[in-house]
Amino acid sequence: MGSIKVQRLSVSYGQKRVLANINLELNQSSIYGVVGPNGAGKSTLFKAILDLIEYDTGEITVLEGKIEDHRKKVAYVPQKDDVDWKFPATVYDIVSQGRYPHKKILERLNTSDNIIIDASLEELGILDLKNRQIGQLSGGQQQRVFIARALAQEADIFFLDEPFVGVDITTEEKIIQTLKRLRSEGKTLLVVHHDLSTVESYFDHVILLNQRLIACGKTSDMFTSENIAKCYGPQLTILNKAGR
């Protein structure tokens, strides 16, 4: 069964077209790596599917319906730059937000919720930080907090926008281990990613995007030199030099 279907999606910011005629059909039990150069529209694609921005044309279905009907089944981990790290919230405060979609207005968290929150913190290795203010954490710890929040939500679809940026190798390994566990449970995961060297080992499917869709499918079929060159163009030379 398809988790997400995107048809003829186009998005503009003012006069600038950011995404043009995107068509995608994404399946359950898969991790999709979303790759492309800066300004390719990767975050915009996420925000359009999540109905956080308006789009010019297109039709999007999530779990065979409108996303409004399935909000609690969809978790979003934003880019770190989108978070106010000075906000006076603890690790526990942030992760507990993952339970709110399951609660009625003004309904308090119960013992069952707290067990789920602690288990999410434990899986990401940050249970001992639960009373720490988020601004006091390292970059890797901060990223783990927001992934723990997504885990606590017990969603079916996960959007992670650059979860590996600014994290240490231990955190990166911990995150990918968690994502692969979720996939084994039938979840759908979309991950904006920049390190081309790990695409084949991290993702079983890949979406190559540069304002238009270059390719989408099994990583072993679609992550080819030809498609990468089409996607990155002149930036590919810079990436190769950086890699060397």
Rosetta blueprint (number, residue, H / E / L):
1 M L
2 G E
3 S E
4 I E
5 K E
6 V E
7 Q E
8 R E
9 L E
10 S E
11 V E
12 S E
13 Y E
14 G L
15 Q L
16 K E
17 R E
18 V E
19 L E
20 A E
21 N E
22 I E
23 N E
24 L E
25 E E
26 L E
27 N E
28 Q L
29 S L
30 S E
31 I E
32 Y E
33 G E
34 V E
35 V E
36 G L
37 P L
38 N L
39 G L
40 A L
41 G L
42 K H
43 S H
44 T H
45 L H
46 F H
47 K H
48 A H
49 I H
50 L L
51 D L
52 L L
53 I L
54 E L
55 Y L
56 D L
57 T E
58 G E
59 E E
60 I E
61 T E
62 V E
63 L L
64 E L
65 G E
66 K L
67 I H
68 E H
69 D H
70 H H
71 R H
72 K H
73 K H
74 V E
75 A E
76 Y E
77 V E
78 P L
79 Q L
80 K H
81 D H
82 D H
83 V L
84 D L
85 W L
86 K L
87 F L
88 P L
89 A L
90 T E
91 V H
92 Y H
93 D H
94 I H
95 V H
96 S H
97 Q H
98 G H
99 R H
100 Y H
101 P H
102 H H
103 K L
104 K L
105 I L
106 L L
107 E L
108 R L
109 L L
110 N L
111 T H
112 S H
113 D H
114 N H
115 I H
116 I H
117 I H
118 D H
119 A H
120 S H
121 L H
122 E H
123 E H
124 L L
125 G L
126 I L
127 L H
128 D H
129 L H
130 K L
131 N L
132 R L
133 Q E
134 I H
135 G H
136 Q H
137 L L
138 S L
139 G H
140 G H
141 Q H
142 Q H
143 Q H
144 R H
145 V H
146 F H
147 I H
148 A H
149 R H
150 A H
151 L H
152 A H
153 Q L
154 E L
155 A L
156 D L
157 I E
158 F E
159 F E
160 L E
161 D E
162 E L
163 P L
164 F L
165 V L
166 G L
167 V L
168 D L
169 I H
170 T H
171 T H
172 E H
173 E H
174 K H
175 I H
176 I H
177 Q H
178 T H
179 L H
180 K H
181 R H
182 L H
183 R H
184 S H
185 E L
186 G L
187 K L
188 T E
189 L E
190 L E
191 V E
192 V E
193 H L
194 H L
195 D L
196 L H
197 S H
198 T H
199 V H
200 E H
201 S H
202 Y H
203 F L
204 D L
205 H E
206 V E
207 I E
208 L E
209 L E
210 N L
211 Q L
212 R L
213 L E
214 I E
215 A E
216 C E
217 G E
218 K E
219 T H
220 S H
221 D H
222 M H
223 F L
224 T L
225 S H
226 E H
227 N H
228 I H
229 A H
230 K H
231 C H
232 Y H
233 G L
234 P L
235 Q H
236 L H
237 T H
238 I H
239 L H
240 N H
241 K H
242 A H
243 G H
244 R L
